[in-house]
Amino acid sequence: MIGELLSGMAHSSGPGFVGVSLIFIYLAWILVIGCIRVKEAMDEDHH
């Protein structure tokens, strides 16, 4: 699936290339924030 996106991105127009790049950045941001939240939750004191 990611290979198809990258292949399509390589053959797309300028705006399409930018759009797919922004999608990848957004997904990476979601993963980073999710990992940070999980780490914070694990470090919390449980009583």
Backbone as XML, in Angstrom:
<?xml version="1.0"?>
<chain id="A" units="angstrom">
  <residue number="1" name="MET">
    <atom name="N" x="0.823" y="-1.187" z="0.000"/>
    <atom name="CA" x="0.000" y="0.000" z="0.000"/>
    <atom name="C" x="0.867" y="1.250" z="0.000"/>
  </residue>
  <residue number="2" name="ILE">
    <atom name="N" x="1.869" y="1.298" z="0.856"/>
    <atom name="CA" x="2.748" y="2.464" z="0.896"/>
    <atom name="C" x="3.548" y="2.558" z="-0.400"/>
  </residue>
  <residue number="3" name="GLY">
    <atom name="N" x="3.925" y="1.402" z="-0.949"/>
    <atom name="CA" x="4.637" y="1.387" z="-2.215"/>
    <atom name="C" x="3.816" y="2.002" z="-3.339"/>
  </residue>
  <residue number="4" name="GLU">
    <atom name="N" x="2.511" y="1.715" z="-3.342"/>
    <atom name="CA" x="1.629" y="2.305" z="-4.346"/>
    <atom name="C" x="1.544" y="3.810" z="-4.175"/>
  </residue>
  <residue number="5" name="LEU">
    <atom name="N" x="1.463" y="4.282" z="-2.931"/>
    <atom name="CA" x="1.430" y="5.721" z="-2.690"/>
    <atom name="C" x="2.709" y="6.387" z="-3.177"/>
  </residue>
  <residue number="6" name="LEU">
    <atom name="N" x="3.853" y="5.773" z="-2.863"/>
    <atom name="CA" x="5.123" y="6.351" z="-3.290"/>
    <atom name="C" x="5.255" y="6.335" z="-4.805"/>
  </residue>
  <residue number="7" name="SER">
    <atom name="N" x="4.809" y="5.260" z="-5.440"/>
    <atom name="CA" x="4.852" y="5.179" z="-6.894"/>
    <atom name="C" x="3.948" y="6.234" z="-7.517"/>
  </residue>
  <residue number="8" name="GLY">
    <atom name="N" x="2.746" y="6.354" z="-6.986"/>
    <atom name="CA" x="1.821" y="7.375" z="-7.482"/>
    <atom name="C" x="2.349" y="8.770" z="-7.246"/>
  </residue>
  <residue number="9" name="MET">
    <atom name="N" x="2.998" y="8.976" z="-6.108"/>
    <atom name="CA" x="3.560" y="10.278" z="-5.784"/>
    <atom name="C" x="4.655" y="10.657" z="-6.781"/>
  </residue>
  <residue number="10" name="ALA">
    <atom name="N" x="5.462" y="9.674" z="-7.188"/>
    <atom name="CA" x="6.554" y="9.939" z="-8.118"/>
    <atom name="C" x="6.029" y="10.319" z="-9.501"/>
  </residue>
  <residue number="11" name="HIS">
    <atom name="N" x="4.830" y="9.847" z="-9.859"/>
    <atom name="CA" x="4.280" y="10.113" z="-11.175"/>
    <atom name="C" x="3.218" y="11.204" z="-11.166"/>
  </residue>
  <residue number="12" name="SER">
    <atom name="N" x="3.008" y="11.851" z="-10.036"/>
    <atom name="CA" x="1.924" y="12.821" z="-9.934"/>
    <atom name="C" x="2.403" y="14.233" z="-10.241"/>
  </residue>
  <residue number="13" name="SER">
    <atom name="N" x="1.456" y="15.125" z="-10.276"/>
    <atom name="CA" x="1.762" y="16.536" z="-10.497"/>
    <atom name="C" x="2.337" y="17.147" z="-9.223"/>
  </residue>
  <residue number="14" name="GLY">
    <atom name="N" x="2.717" y="18.388" z="-9.299"/>
    <atom name="CA" x="3.277" y="19.087" z="-8.141"/>
    <atom name="C" x="2.346" y="19.102" z="-6.947"/>
  </residue>
  <residue number="15" name="PRO">
    <atom name="N" x="1.083" y="19.554" z="-7.142"/>
    <atom name="CA" x="0.155" y="19.556" z="-6.005"/>
    <atom name="C" x="-0.105" y="18.159" z="-5.442"/>
  </residue>
  <residue number="16" name="GLY">
    <atom name="N" x="-0.135" y="17.139" z="-6.295"/>
    <atom name="CA" x="-0.320" y="15.768" z="-5.814"/>
    <atom name="C" x="0.853" y="15.316" z="-4.973"/>
  </residue>
  <residue number="17" name="PHE">
    <atom name="N" x="2.047" y="15.664" z="-5.402"/>
    <atom name="CA" x="3.267" y="15.325" z="-4.657"/>
    <atom name="C" x="3.240" y="15.976" z="-3.283"/>
  </residue>
  <residue number="18" name="VAL">
    <atom name="N" x="2.871" y="17.241" z="-3.247"/>
    <atom name="CA" x="2.798" y="17.965" z="-1.967"/>
    <atom name="C" x="1.728" y="17.354" z="-1.072"/>
  </residue>
  <residue number="19" name="GLY">
    <atom name="N" x="0.582" y="16.996" z="-1.646"/>
    <atom name="CA" x="-0.504" y="16.418" z="-0.864"/>
    <atom name="C" x="-0.109" y="15.102" z="-0.220"/>
  </residue>
  <residue number="20" name="VAL">
    <atom name="N" x="0.522" y="14.220" z="-0.990"/>
    <atom name="CA" x="0.940" y="12.929" z="-0.438"/>
    <atom name="C" x="2.025" y="13.129" z="0.613"/>
  </residue>
  <residue number="21" name="SER">
    <atom name="N" x="2.934" y="14.069" z="0.376"/>
    <atom name="CA" x="3.972" y="14.362" z="1.368"/>
    <atom name="C" x="3.357" y="14.835" z="2.680"/>
  </residue>
  <residue number="22" name="LEU">
    <atom name="N" x="2.352" y="15.695" z="2.580"/>
    <atom name="CA" x="1.689" y="16.186" z="3.796"/>
    <atom name="C" x="0.945" y="15.069" z="4.515"/>
  </residue>
  <residue number="23" name="ILE">
    <atom name="N" x="0.380" y="14.132" z="3.769"/>
    <atom name="CA" x="-0.285" y="12.987" z="4.402"/>
    <atom name="C" x="0.719" y="12.173" z="5.201"/>
  </residue>
  <residue number="24" name="PHE">
    <atom name="N" x="1.907" y="11.915" z="4.621"/>
    <atom name="CA" x="2.934" y="11.162" z="5.339"/>
    <atom name="C" x="3.393" y="11.905" z="6.593"/>
  </residue>
  <residue number="25" name="ILE">
    <atom name="N" x="3.560" y="13.219" z="6.490"/>
    <atom name="CA" x="3.970" y="14.016" z="7.653"/>
    <atom name="C" x="2.895" y="13.950" z="8.731"/>
  </residue>
  <residue number="26" name="TYR">
    <atom name="N" x="1.631" y="14.048" z="8.336"/>
    <atom name="CA" x="0.522" y="13.994" z="9.289"/>
    <atom name="C" x="0.476" y="12.645" z="9.999"/>
  </residue>
  <residue number="27" name="LEU">
    <atom name="N" x="0.630" y="11.562" z="9.247"/>
    <atom name="CA" x="0.619" y="10.227" z="9.858"/>
    <atom name="C" x="1.801" y="10.054" z="10.814"/>
  </residue>
  <residue number="28" name="ALA">
    <atom name="N" x="2.963" y="10.556" z="10.435"/>
    <atom name="CA" x="4.129" y="10.474" z="11.313"/>
    <atom name="C" x="3.869" y="11.267" z="12.596"/>
  </residue>
  <residue number="29" name="TRP">
    <atom name="N" x="3.251" y="12.433" z="12.471"/>
    <atom name="CA" x="2.935" y="13.269" z="13.637"/>
    <atom name="C" x="1.979" y="12.537" z="14.580"/>
  </residue>
  <residue number="30" name="ILE">
    <atom name="N" x="0.957" y="11.890" z="14.026"/>
    <atom name="CA" x="0.008" y="11.129" z="14.837"/>
    <atom name="C" x="0.727" y="10.020" z="15.603"/>
  </residue>
  <residue number="31" name="LEU">
    <atom name="N" x="1.639" y="9.303" z="14.925"/>
    <atom name="CA" x="2.367" y="8.224" z="15.591"/>
    <atom name="C" x="3.265" y="8.757" z="16.705"/>
  </residue>
  <residue number="32" name="VAL">
    <atom name="N" x="3.952" y="9.865" z="16.450"/>
    <atom name="CA" x="4.847" y="10.441" z="17.460"/>
    <atom name="C" x="4.046" y="10.881" z="18.684"/>
  </residue>
  <residue number="33" name="ILE">
    <atom name="N" x="2.962" y="11.597" z="18.472"/>
    <atom name="CA" x="2.142" y="12.065" z="19.591"/>
    <atom name="C" x="1.547" y="10.877" z="20.348"/>
  </residue>
  <residue number="34" name="GLY">
    <atom name="N" x="1.123" y="9.854" z="19.626"/>
    <atom name="CA" x="0.586" y="8.655" z="20.284"/>
    <atom name="C" x="1.620" y="7.987" z="21.172"/>
  </residue>
  <residue number="35" name="CYS">
    <atom name="N" x="2.847" y="7.869" z="20.678"/>
    <atom name="CA" x="3.914" y="7.257" z="21.481"/>
    <atom name="C" x="4.222" y="8.091" z="22.715"/>
  </residue>
  <residue number="36" name="ILE">
    <atom name="N" x="4.215" y="9.404" z="22.564"/>
    <atom name="CA" x="4.469" y="10.284" z="23.709"/>
    <atom name="C" x="3.372" y="10.107" z="24.753"/>
  </residue>
  <residue number="37" name="ARG">
    <atom name="N" x="2.101" y="10.052" z="24.299"/>
    <atom name="CA" x="0.985" y="9.888" z="25.237"/>
    <atom name="C" x="1.063" y="8.548" z="25.964"/>
  </residue>
  <residue number="38" name="VAL">
    <atom name="N" x="1.413" y="7.492" z="25.248"/>
    <atom name="CA" x="1.528" y="6.180" z="25.877"/>
    <atom name="C" x="2.637" y="6.196" z="26.913"/>
  </residue>
  <residue number="39" name="LYS">
    <atom name="N" x="3.774" y="6.798" z="26.580"/>
    <atom name="CA" x="4.889" y="6.873" z="27.529"/>
    <atom name="C" x="4.484" y="7.660" z="28.768"/>
  </residue>
  <residue number="40" name="GLU">
    <atom name="N" x="3.786" y="8.790" z="28.587"/>
    <atom name="CA" x="3.323" y="9.574" z="29.728"/>
    <atom name="C" x="2.367" y="8.759" z="30.588"/>
  </residue>
  <residue number="41" name="ALA">
    <atom name="N" x="1.476" y="8.012" z="29.975"/>
    <atom name="CA" x="0.517" y="7.216" z="30.720"/>
    <atom name="C" x="1.221" y="6.111" z="31.506"/>
  </residue>
  <residue number="42" name="MET">
    <atom name="N" x="2.267" y="5.539" z="30.943"/>
    <atom name="CA" x="2.988" y="4.469" z="31.636"/>
    <atom name="C" x="3.817" y="5.019" z="32.794"/>
  </residue>
  <residue number="43" name="ASP">
    <atom name="N" x="4.266" y="6.280" z="32.673"/>
    <atom name="CA" x="5.082" y="6.885" z="33.730"/>
    <atom name="C" x="4.242" y="7.446" z="34.881"/>
  </residue>
  <residue number="44" name="GLU">
    <atom name="N" x="2.919" y="7.562" z="34.685"/>
    <atom name="CA" x="2.047" y="8.099" z="35.716"/>
    <atom name="C" x="2.012" y="7.183" z="36.938"/>
  </residue>
  <residue number="45" name="ASP">
    <atom name="N" x="1.835" y="7.794" z="38.119"/>
    <atom name="CA" x="1.671" y="6.995" z="39.334"/>
    <atom name="C" x="0.281" y="6.380" z="39.353"/>
  </residue>
  <residue number="46" name="HIS">
    <atom name="N" x="0.216" y="5.088" z="39.601"/>
    <atom name="CA" x="-1.068" y="4.399" z="39.714"/>
    <atom name="C" x="-1.317" y="4.098" z="41.198"/>
  </residue>
  <residue number="47" name="HIS">
    <atom name="N" x="-2.452" y="4.556" z="41.709"/>
    <atom name="CA" x="-2.751" y="4.315" z="43.112"/>
    <atom name="C" x="-4.025" y="3.589" z="43.309"/>
  </residue>
</chain>
